[in-house]
Amino acid sequence: MLEEYVLKKIVLEKTSNPIIQFFRYFFAGGIAYIFDFGTLTLLTFFKFFQNNYVLAATIAFIPGLICNYILSILWVFKTRNIKNPIHEFGIFAIIGMIGLILNDLFMWFFGGLVFKTIYPIINKQIRILASKIPTTILVYLWNFFAKKLFLFRDSKSKE
């Protein structure tokens, strides 16, 4: 009985609790990451995108962004500060574009500098995909806190 209540509270009900939102955003981000990483994986089978991995990461970021928006408004956040969905999506997209710039910078940093220097003999595709892991963590933190602050901030938390 208690387990059902807790599960319902954490998974199903709308909430203003930032810890639960962070937890949910982690899973929503994971689902969006599957779209992003899957697209990147498909693109890196082509030599053109192996040589242009930042472009590949940019293209791959878009399906993840769309998935993340849908999950954010339907499941992660309770309060939507901007009632006009076009304006809301515009700000969401701007935050996403900043995230995309960060994504590209971190992919370049990790893929072109760090992993290339540390593991120069490893296959280029593996270095690119390995670079996506720390990149995702950093961009995840930016996206959650920026969206919480600018789009989904609760005036008062009652939970």
C-alpha positions as a printed Julia matrix, in Angstrom:
159×3 Matrix{Float64}:
  0.0    0.0     0.0
  2.72   2.46    0.97
  4.84   1.33   -1.97
  1.95   1.96   -4.36
  1.44   5.43   -2.9
  5.14   6.28   -3.2
  5.34   4.87   -6.72
  2.24   6.82   -7.76
  3.6   10.0    -6.2
  7.01   9.69   -7.84
  5.99   8.36  -11.22
  2.46   9.42  -12.08
  1.21  12.5   -10.25
  2.11  16.04  -11.24
  4.58  17.44   -8.73
  6.34  20.64   -7.77
  8.98  18.76   -5.8
 12.31  19.68   -7.43
 13.96  16.42   -6.35
 11.24  14.35   -8.02
 11.44  16.64  -11.07
 15.22  16.17  -11.25
 14.69  12.4   -10.99
 12.02  12.47  -13.71
 14.12  14.74  -15.9
 16.9   12.19  -15.59
 14.62   9.53  -17.1
 13.15  11.92  -19.66
 16.69  12.91  -20.56
 17.58   9.24  -20.82
 14.78   8.65  -23.29
 15.79  11.76  -25.26
 19.39  10.55  -25.11
 18.35   7.31  -26.8
 17.01   9.35  -29.72
 20.13  11.55  -29.75
 22.7    8.76  -29.33
 20.85   6.45  -31.72
 20.82   9.11  -34.42
 24.5    9.87  -33.81
 25.34   6.16  -34.02
 23.53   5.84  -37.34
 25.24   8.93  -38.73
 28.73   7.77  -37.74
 28.42   4.77  -40.05
 28.96   7.28  -42.85
 32.55   8.42  -43.44
 31.35  12.0   -44.04
 29.95  12.2   -40.5
 32.99  10.48  -39.01
 35.02  13.37  -40.38
 32.35  15.9   -39.4
 31.35  14.51  -36.02
 30.3   17.89  -34.59
 27.81  18.26  -37.46
 26.63  14.7   -36.77
 26.19  15.54  -33.07
 24.25  18.7   -34.03
 21.84  16.77  -36.24
 21.48  14.02  -33.62
 20.66  16.59  -30.93
 17.39  17.65  -32.64
 15.31  14.46  -32.14
 16.44  14.41  -28.51
 15.34  18.02  -28.02
 11.85  17.36  -29.39
 11.44  14.25  -27.24
 12.63  16.16  -24.17
 10.14  18.99  -24.72
  7.21  16.62  -24.94
  8.22  14.72  -21.81
  8.97  17.96  -19.91
  5.53  19.46  -20.44
  3.6   16.22  -20.02
  5.44  14.52  -17.18
  8.46  16.23  -15.6
  7.26  19.68  -14.59
  3.96  20.65  -12.98
  4.03  24.42  -13.44
  4.27  26.07  -16.82
  5.09  29.76  -16.38
  4.39  30.7   -19.99
  0.85  29.95  -21.05
  1.39  30.52  -24.76
  2.81  27.22  -26.05
  4.5   28.9   -29.02
  6.41  31.29  -26.75
  7.12  28.46  -24.34
  8.55  26.28  -27.09
 10.56  29.25  -28.38
 12.25  29.72  -25.02
 12.63  25.95  -24.69
 14.3   25.93  -28.11
 16.62  28.82  -27.17
 17.69  26.93  -24.05
 18.08  23.89  -26.28
 20.17  25.87  -28.78
 22.46  27.01  -25.99
 22.59  23.37  -24.94
 23.39  22.48  -28.54
 26.26  24.97  -28.63
 27.53  23.5   -25.37
 27.02  20.02  -26.84
 29.13  20.89  -29.88
 31.85  22.59  -27.82
 32.08  19.64  -25.45
 32.05  17.13  -28.32
 34.9   19.05  -29.93
 36.75  19.31  -26.63
 36.4   15.66  -25.65
 36.44  14.12  -29.14
 38.99  16.34  -30.79
 41.3   17.01  -27.87
 40.9   14.87  -24.75
 40.11  11.41  -26.1
 42.22  11.91  -29.22
 45.21  12.81  -27.05
 44.66  10.09  -24.44
 43.58   7.32  -26.81
 45.05   8.16  -30.24
 45.03   4.56  -31.48
 41.38   3.9   -30.67
 38.93   3.81  -33.55
 37.57   7.27  -34.4
 33.94   6.12  -34.09
 34.54   4.85  -30.56
 36.24   8.12  -29.55
 33.27  10.08  -30.9
 30.76   7.94  -29.03
 32.85   8.01  -25.82
 32.93  11.81  -26.06
 29.15  11.88  -26.0
 29.02  10.54  -22.43
 30.63  13.46  -20.49
 29.08  15.86  -22.98
 25.62  14.55  -22.16
 26.11  14.91  -18.4
 27.2   18.55  -18.68
 24.47  19.5   -21.14
 21.88  17.66  -19.0
 22.72  19.83  -15.99
 22.49  23.02  -18.06
 19.17  22.03  -19.59
 17.47  21.02  -16.34
 18.44  24.07  -14.34
 17.84  26.56  -17.17
 14.4   25.1   -17.94
 13.48  24.97  -14.27
 14.53  28.59  -13.8
 13.05  30.14  -16.96
 10.08  27.94  -17.88
  8.92  25.69  -15.07
  9.67  27.58  -11.85
  7.15  27.13   -9.08
  6.26  30.27   -7.19
  5.72  28.24   -4.02
  6.28  24.56   -3.53
  3.5   22.98   -1.46
  5.01  19.5    -1.32
